[in-house]
Amino acid sequence: MTLSPATDHGTQPGTGTALLSAQGVHVTFPGRHGAPAARAVDGVDLDIRPGEIVALVGESGCGKTTLARTLLGLVTPTRGSVIFDGRPLEYSGRSLKAYRKRVQLVLQDPSGSLNPRHTVYDAVAEGLRIHGHGGDEQAAVAQALSRAGLRPPERFFLRYPHELSGGQRQRVVIAGALVLEPELLVADEPVASLDASVRGEILALLLRLRGELGLSALVVTHDLGLAWNIADRVAVMYLGRIVETGPVEQVLTTPRHPYTQALLSVLPEAPGDPVVLTGEPPDPSRVPSGCRFHARCQILASGEAERAGVAEACRTRDLEMLTGDATAQVACHWATATAAR
């Protein structure tokens, strides 16, 4: 994937009041057989504004999928709240059903998302039937398929998933989300299972839908190259926390957190040698003291943090949770200390 923007990041599509907000969200899973509880999401503020695409980036196991599921109402926060359109998300059946019509999920693997025994028509119409759509079902399905780039839509009505290409199957999944006319999509690794030649088409489709329908989106990915090509803002997550966030050009061209720097360094277009992080991310049931990244931090290992006078703070002093606003922010003792000079 080429590291060049597919959208004009100089525009401000995501201004104004947030459409969806995580406010101090914690998700803790109880440990088994007396083991400590796992802090999967450990205090997160994140805003998504109307018409904005936000990329949530991090390694596997960092908590990004759990956070996405919490924003969808599939997981109830242990603490904190999810706010949609100015109101706290309610977890009662009727309220949650209405919410899920307005906020739709696009899964990573279209083969796993589609029932092989259902035709394309039935797959797309399923949401309409669940929510008791009272209008013209066939017209709604045709419109959704057309918006997803499957034209003429009637050609696909009676086809089965195994008769489609991977890109076409992903378009059917997207059509199934669009048929309910949502305001926000949560796309979990939306192109990870696709061939490189098809990924650009699906990303271009998501950008076109934002332009045509005013959709907002949260794109969950481990790929910073994808974030550059599609997002207005990026939030980098590590061990349950957002450690850096801001406009995508600012974060990805001048990363301040050592973790963001390491993730960017392995892209094919990145200058210099890749940063090899030592070890695996810590167990979320045993979050280390101090900065949760310090045991793997290349800045601390190189002595730069010591020279900046923050090495002890890195090891012992926790950092404040980043706020959910649109400014560039970083949770790093070294980045804060060196920026002040």
Order of alpha helices (4+ residues) and beta strands (2+ residues): beta-beta-beta-alpha-beta-beta-alpha-beta-alpha-alpha-alpha-alpha-beta-alpha-beta-alpha-beta-beta-alpha-alpha-alpha-alpha-alpha-beta-alpha
